[in-house]
């Protein structure tokens, strides 16, 4: 199976404008103001065959090429020229597959811009671009494998492998791919010491070698997220090929090819593009998303906060508790699964005994681990169980081969440890009927029995058998493993444990919850957490849809209307947008729909916060703000009741555009001042009627999502105050609000409130 510690990357597909309906909800693209900052990054930047970099007068020389580790090699070949490139020569790479390393190729090409790249100074800012293209040519003479065998690592000659003891014979033709691998060739940025990488590598993406590359130069393109980290200080480019199972190769195989004309393309200007709304699935949503480089092997998961009394091997570390009562079962219900990823994305359950800390990748890092995994297939799913014992820093890839018992499913002929199910969604259960045997049940009621050699789990999975901080950890999670599953979710509706002392403490029904309960956490003990905490979302039963759009989206916010002709667009605010890998997604709830709800149009708008009068609106108790309308209602009179100024309540300040729409991107600090006057232009410093903090000099708050809240009920520093003012029965006062950021920029920034009656 493919749950791996090593890193492979996803490629962000180019977005497209979509206009369609789903359950009478419609999506359109709308922008009230299009960004006009020009083309991001300027001219395309190109590495060409002569070793030069750039257009627009920027020149970078290749100062060297070397394989960082592994048996592969790369060097500058002056005899092979790409006709599309300027100058002669190209980069020649060999990926060498043998038993000495699991990385057939990991080579770096160093750059030199004014200073040698070896000094580690930043040479190239790839964050100003969003795609890289390169030309490739396959060397059919010196390659012992085909292009397809290189890309997929499938259909290799079984005579090229050794036999291994636990499998009962020699490996099959897909053995390299089964253990996990980089599909095609990965391209990274070297941000460390050039030619050494030092682990500081930013993954851009991967590409498949075109079949036509065997007969001539072909161009490939890799899109990437320009907002991911570690893109601004590149000193070199790295090409990587990896497979977990190369250790069992008996003969050396080689893939050889040339690369040239490496070009970074600037990110296009313009607004983000939206995608169709899709129904929201209630429950624990674990998205295959990352803001850290599009790593398809990231694990997004939750960990049970109950950490003892959960092992089928008993619980000696749980005082007074009985040992496990067979059968012991662990099951989860899948309500959603990433689409279009058969044989790739995996949902998983990890059972980890005697861990020293919470770990993002216990199936690799910890000494012992038991795995229940699920993949989708074209006809349903395949489920498997596997384990490792006494094997830190290794994959949990000792398979348990089940025996078919009953039901419509079957045992996979390609993966002998997988049980095929005719259904993907539903309940998966691994049950232990004894210490070393049990059953695996899939959603179509297929039941397969399994067993391992007697005593395999006795010591390894006995709680408290070794000194430990966490006797037993339980994980639920998901891993993309391929590009199609990026930004898609595994949805768990429930998790159930039976037969152990703390079964109730770990069992959970996620459907119907609005927040992750205290039974589960995303920030694990020791500070190690899920790869992307923002991608762990509890979707309530009231949520209707997910709507997504491409990034970057700075300044844009989601709006909707029920009638395109009315142009009554309202901000969608029940849920916030969640940034993922190159996209953002936002939940839609019933309160976000305008009347009539039979038709809804969603759009993205770039609200412009104007510095003209009226860009800050003030609402007192008794008044209501509505985006697109403004502040309505009459302020409740403020009265002195025995020294207390009432009513208690909040004063809100809203940042708006020229049409009184809330601009959620504003985070400026604002200050309130007051004066018993009805006209504009009063002195903002010497107001007579003031607030308790600052006397007559004002009170400051920072805006969040375009709103500043001055709370008279809960904030001890904000209360109505009196500064020696002689009041008549109908004295009125006004409040002035100042945008401190604009004030520092000498921009008109004083805005006045409605008059509020002040009674003695």
C-alpha positions, -999 to 999 in steps of 0.1 A, spaced: 0 0 0 11 36 -4 10 53 30 46 65 30 69 87 50 87 100 19 75 130 -1 59 131 -35 40 161 -48 7 171 -63 3 193 -94 -23 220 -92 -44 218 -124 -52 250 -142 -85 265 -131 -114 273 -154 -145 295 -151 -176 274 -145 -212 285 -147 -238 259 -138 -264 249 -113 -265 222 -86 -297 216 -67 -309 250 -80 -278 267 -66 -259 285 -92 -223 297 -95 -210 327 -114 -179 348 -114 -184 384 -106 -158 411 -97 -167 446 -87 -131 456 -92 -104 437 -111 -68 440 -98 -47 460 -123 -13 454 -109 1 440 -142 16 406 -148 31 392 -117 68 385 -119 74 403 -152 92 383 -180 93 346 -181 126 333 -167 144 306 -186 174 283 -182 187 275 -216 211 251 -231 241 274 -230 238 276 -192 223 311 -192 192 321 -174 166 346 -184 152 372 -206 151 409 -198 189 410 -193 190 386 -163 218 361 -167 225 331 -144 252 305 -152 251 269 -142 281 265 -119 278 228 -116 256 197 -115 259 168 -91 239 140 -76 232 148 -39 228 112 -30 219 79 -47 235 61 -76 221 85 -103 242 111 -121 237 143 -141 261 165 -161 262 192 -188 262 175 -222 275 197 -251 267 171 -277 229 172 -275 211 204 -283 174 213 -279 164 232 -311 140 254 -290 168 266 -267 195 292 -274 230 278 -276 243 242 -275 242 215 -250 217 203 -224 215 186 -190 219 148 -191 204 127 -163 206 90 -153 182 75 -128 199 43 -117 177 17 -100 196 -8 -79 196 -22 -44 220 4 -29 194 32 -25 157 39 -26 164 71 -45 176 64 -80 180 101 -87 183 132 -65 205 157 -84 209 194 -81 218 220 -108 234 250 -92 228 286 -103 251 316 -103 238 351 -104 266 376 -98 278 355 -68 286 318 -68 256 298 -57 277 279 -32 276 309 -8 240 300 -1 227 335 -10 192 336 -25 194 335 -63 159 333 -76 124 341 -63 101 314 -77 71 328 -57 67 354 -85 57 326 -108 32 298 -109 44 273 -134 76 258 -148 80 243 -183 110 222 -195 119 203 -226 128 166 -223 143 140 -246 145 102 -238 177 83 -244 164 50 -258 200 37 -264 212 39 -228 178 33 -210 171 -3 -200 135 4 -191 107 20 -211 92 54 -205 60 39 -191 81 17 -167 100 48 -156 68 69 -151 47 43 -132 73 18 -119 47 -8 -130 50 -39 -153 87 -45 -145 103 -79 -153 100 -100 -122 134 -115 -130 149 -81 -121 140 -87 -84 151 -110 -56 128 -132 -37 118 -122 -2 110 -144 28 77 -130 41 60 -130 7 62 -166 -1 81 -161 -34 94 -134 -57 78 -100 -60 52 -92 -87 57 -68 -116 43 -39 -98 64 -43 -67 82 -10 -70 49 10 -74 32 -9 -46 57 2 -21 52 39 -29 70 60 -53 73 93 -72 52 90 -103 72 105 -132 100 129 -122 98 154 -94 112 190 -97 122 209 -66 139 241 -56 172 238 -36 171 264 -8 201 252 11 237 249 1 237 243 -36 246 207 -45 239 195 -9 202 205 -4 206 201 34 169 190 36 157 225 26 139 216 -6 107 231 -18 86 207 -39 72 223 -71 56 193 -86 61 163 -108 56 154 -145 52 123 -166 78 117 -193 59 120 -226 59 88 -247 69 109 -277 101 120 -259 117 88 -273 115 103 -308 121 140 -302 122 169 -277 89 174 -259 78 202 -236 61 195 -202 46 219 -177 43 218 -139 19 242 -122 26 251 -86 12 273 -58 32 305 -57 20 312 -21 36 281 -7 67 285 15 104 284 7 102 296 -29 120 330 -26 156 318 -20 164 292 -46 201 285 -52 195 254 -75 170 231 -91 166 195 -79 154 165 -100 142 136 -79 130 100 -84 122 78 -54 107 43 -48 105 25 -14 111 -10 -27 143 -7 -48 162 -26 -21 149 -59 -37 163 -53 -71 187 -80 -82 198 -63 -114 206 -26 -122 182 -7 -145 187 27 -159 165 56 -172 185 82 -191 172 114 -206 181 151 -214 165 182 -200 167 217 -214 150 251 -217 137 253 -181 113 283 -180 94 298 -151 61 314 -162 47 344 -144 14 340 -126 -14 357 -146 -31 388 -133 -68 390 -128 -95 378 -104 -97 342 -90 -119 317 -108 -147 299 -91 -158 262 -93 -192 246 -90 -208 242 -56 -208 207 -43 -230 193 -15 -214 194 20 -212 161 38 -217 163 75 -191 149 98 -153 150 103 -139 163 70 -102 157 66 -90 175 34 -60 164 14 -47 199 14 -15 217 23 -2 252 21 34 238 23 42 228 -12 15 205 -25 29 174 -8 5 145 -17 20 124 11 10 149 38 -11 132 65 -42 151 77 -56 133 107 -69 134 142 -57 116 173 -78 102 201 -72 120 234 -79 87 252 -44 71 253 -48 39 273 -72 10 278 -77 6 240 -54 -23 230 -68 -57 221 -38 -71 239 -50 -59 273 -42 -28 293 -17 -35 321 -10 2 322 -47 9 330 -50 3 368 -80 -17 378 -92 -23 343 -99 -58 329 -79 -71 300 -95 -70 265 -126 -91 260 -125 -108 226 -137 -100 201 -123 -65 201 -133 -44 171 -122 -10 157 -144 5 130 -151 37 112 -178 48 89 -168 67 57 -194 91 45 -172 108 19 -141 100 -2 -119 120 -27 -133 116 -62 -114 104 -92 -86 88 -73 -89 50 -76 -59 32 -62 -45 64 -49 -60 83 -19 -62 63 13 -83 66 44 -65 50 74 -68 39 110 -35 36 129 -32 17 162 0 26 179 12 10 212 36 26 237 44 57 218 68 83 233 49 111 218 21 120 194 35 116 159 23 128 125 36 97 108 36 68 134 34 42 107 70 52 98 85 67 130 71 45 158 84 10 166 51 -8 163 20 1 143 -12 -17 130 -29 -2 99 -64 -5 85 -64 13 51 -90 19 24 -86 29 -12 -112 35 -38 -115 14 -69 -135 18 -101 -161 -6 -87 -160 3 -50 -131 -1 -27 -103 -23 -14 -94 -26 23 -63 -40 38 -46 -46 72 -9 -45 77 15 -40 105 51 -36 117 68 -47 149 102 -36 162 108 -15 131 113 22 138 120 44 108 104 19 84 70 16 67 43 -5 83 42 -27 52 41 -63 65 8 -74 48 -18 -97 64 -32 -119 36 -69 -126 44 -89 -156 35 -123 -150 18 -152 -160 40 -185 -146 29 -202 -117 10 -201 -103 -25 -164 -92 -23 -132 -110 -32 -95 -110 -25 -75 -88 -49 -54 -107 -75 -30 -78 -78 -26 -71 -41 -31 -103 -22 -36 -86 11 -66 -64 -1 -102 -73 2 -124 -59 -27 -157 -44 -18 -185 -35 -42 -192 -4 -20 -169 25 -11 -189 44 15 -200 27 47 -185 9 77 -151 -8 77 -143 -30 107 -112 -49 118 -120 -73 146 -96 -93 167 -112 -127 177 -79 -135 194 -45 -121 200 -32 -130 165 -63 -135 144 -95 -117 133 -117 -105 105 -119 -76 81 -154 -64 72 -163 -40 44 -194 -19 36 -210 -46 13 -208 -71 42 -179 -90 28 -161 -107 57 -126 -120 54 -107 -138 81 -70 -134 87 -42 -145 111 -6 -139 118 20 -163 135 12 -169 171 28 -144 195 34 -117 168 14 -91 187 19 -104 223 47 -80 234 46 -54 207 10 -43 213 7 -50 250 0 -16 267 27 -7 292 51 -34 280 78 -8 277 83 26 294 61 50 275 43 83 277 13 71 257 3 35 261 -20 34 231 -27 59 204 -56 58 178 -54 79 146 -80 86 119 -67 102 88 -63 105 51 -34 108 26 -38 120 -11 -10 100 -27 -18 115 -61 -28 149 -76 -65 141 -81 -71 138 -44 -56 172 -35 -81 196 -18 -106 167 -15 -119 153 18 -123 120 36 -154 123 57 -158 102 88 -193 100 103 -183 78 133 -156 58 150 -164 28 173 -143 6 196 -157 -24 214 -143 -50 238 -117 -28 255 -119 -9 289 -120 25 273 -142 18 243 -168 45 252 -141 71 258 -128 68 222 -160 60 203 -176 90 186 -204 100 163 -191 130 143 -223 136 123 -242 164 140 -212 180 157 -202 216 149 -167 214 165 -142 187 172 -150 172 206 -126 168 235 -122 131 225 -100 141 195 -73 166 188 -52 179 158 -23 192 178 -7 161 192 14 156 224 49 169 219 38 196 195 36 174 164 2 179 146 -17 171 115 0 184 84 -26 212 79 -49 219 109 -71 242 88 -79 212 66 -96 194 95 -132 207 94 -163 196 113 -192 201 89 -226 205 107 -258 189 94 -271 224 85 -243 231 60 -254 230 24 -225 233 0 -188 238 -5 -178 265 -29 -142 269 -40 -121 293 -60 -85 297 -71 -57 315 -52 -44 342 -48 -76 359 -37 -63 389 -17 -91 415 -12 -118 392 -26 -148 379 -6 -177 356 -14 -210 372 -21 -244 360 -33 -278 371 -46 -311 355 -54 -317 376 -84 -291 388 -109 -313 417 -121 -315 432 -86 -278 433 -80 -285 429 -43 -253 411 -35 -247 402 2 -215 390 18 -215 353 27 -203 353 63 -216 322 82 -184 303 76 -149 316 67 -129 307 37 -103 279 42 -70 283 22 -58 250 7 -33 240 -20 -38 267 -47 -75 271 -38 -98 283 -11 -131 266 0 -160 280 20 -191 263 35 -225 277 27 -253 276 53 -290 284 52 -284 318 66 -262 327 36 -291 322 12 -312 352 2 -349 350 -4 -362 333 -24 -338 304 -18 -349 285 -50 -321 303 -70 -288 315 -56 -259 331 -75 -225 331 -58 -196 354 -68 -163 368 -57 -160 405 -53 -129 427 -47 -144 452 -23 -125 485 -24 -121 503 9 -124 540 0 -108 568 19 -137 591 11 -163 602 36 -186 574 46 -161 546 44 -164 540 81 -199 535 95 -208 535 132 -237 516 147 -249 522 183 -273 501 204 -306 503 186 -290 504 152 -283 476 127 -257 474 99 -265 454 67 -238 450 40 -250 468 9 -275 490 28 -255 506 56 -266 515 92 -303 518 98 -324 526 130 -322 552 157 -296 550 185 -310 542 219 -308 572 242 -280 571 267 -290 579 303 -272 584 336 -287 560 360 -271 565 394 -237 571 378 -241 542 353 -246 552 317 -271 529 301 -280 510 281 -250 487 281 -242 475 246 -216 475 219 -206 502 194 -195 487 161 -174 504 133 -176 489 98 -153 494 69 -173 497 37 -169 504 0 -187 531 -19 -219 510 -19 -218 504 19 -207 468 13 -185 454 41 -148 451 32 -136 421 52 -100 426 42 -96 458 63 -76 452 95 -68 489 104 -68 502 139 -96 528 145 -102 553 174 -134 567 188 -138 603 200 -170 620 212 -185 655 215 -220 669 222 -223 684 188 -245 677 158 -221 688 130 -189 674 115 -155 689 121 -154 689 159 -121 686 177 -112 649 179 -90 654 209 -110 676 233 -143 659 233 -164 666 264 -183 633 265 -157 605 265 -150 569 274 -133 558 305 -100 550 289 -81 579 275 -102 606 290 -111 628 261 -84 615 238 -102 585 224 -102 547 224 -86 523 199 -95 489 185 -82 468 156 -107 458 129 -112 421 123 -128 412 90 -136 448 85 -153 453 119 -141 470 151 -161 462 183 -162 485 213 -181 464 239 -196 483 268 -207 451 286 -176 430 287 -146 452 280 -135 469 312 -117 495 292 -148 506 272 -177 523 291 -197 554 286 -181 582 306 -188 617 318 -163 645 316 -179 674 335 -205 681 309 -236 702 319 -265 683 303 -299 696 293 -329 673 288 -322 669 251 -285 671 248 -271 652 218 -237 639 212 -219 624 182 -190 600 179 -161 606 155 -141 576 143 -105 579 129 -87 553 108 -52 554 124 -35 539 95 -49 564 71 -42 592 96 -5 583 95 -6 586 57 -22 621 58 -54 609 42 -89 622 50 -100 598 77 -125 614 100 -161 600 99 -190 610 121 -219 591 136 -256 597 138 -266 620 168 -273 601 200 -295 616 227 -278 621 260 -300 624 291 -290 636 326 
